[in-house]
Amino acid sequence: MLKKLQRFRFSQQPCWYLVHGGPAAPSLSLEELEPLPELDRQSSSHFYFQAQTSTLFKLVRDKYSPREDFWRWLGRDIISKRLTGSYDAYKEFTSRRILEGLGQNTVAVRCYGVALNFLNPLGSLYAMERLDNCVTGHTYFERLDEARRSTFIDTLSAQVTELAQAGYYHRDLHLDNLLVDHQQRLIWIDTHVKALPASAKKRQALLDNMLTNSRIDGSGYREQLRARLAPYF
């Protein structure tokens, strides 16, 4: 990945980022980006779209404000995140490589980076290709009949199991964090994964939380998913 300084314009404010991008990625222009409040409402992140390059920008806001909680902002958001390189976009990029290494489908990354101005609260930037002719996993699941829903759960559990066997789990596994294309392939759009804990108790708690937040309607399907995943958690 090539490293460079790049200026973007979010909500009429020019912002500088240190970004990492591949040589084949399209050149991202400096034009103002279109906010996507409908996606913001479904997530803790902020989203913008650039039609010219069909690029979706995902920005993560600092957890703390320097005015309201200076020391926590300095310790967590600046030192622990930005200065050490452990900001959200970097973690998502490295997580994507893990999924790709397993042969699972992800969205092409344009670039990822970190804000240079510490007072810019949108510290983490992740830019990815926007895919057309896809629907969210939740929308796709709702359109299926009972037999095909069961098959979908089997497909989903196979990919989550494969990740668990490699020692990882999805930090935020739910049906709106994946897409289904016209070939009925699952495509992960939130690729953030973490290492599975060694404690069996903690792994069980992770599985319980995963099923609770899965956005899979119908307790029978959630129990089907639990039965498939339980031996690996």
Secondary structure, 3 states (H helix, E strand, C coil): CEEEEEEEEECCEEEEEEEEECCCCCCCCCCCCEECHHHHCCCCCEEEEECCCCEEEEEECCCCCCCCCHHHHHHHHHHHHHHCCCCHHHHHHHHHHHHHHCCCEECCEEEEEEECCCCCCCCEEEEEECCCCCEEHHHHHHHCCHHHHHHHHHHHHHHHHHHHHCCEEECCCCHHHEEECCCCCEEECCCCEEECCCCHHHHHHHHHHHHHCCCCCCHHHHHHHHHHHHHHC
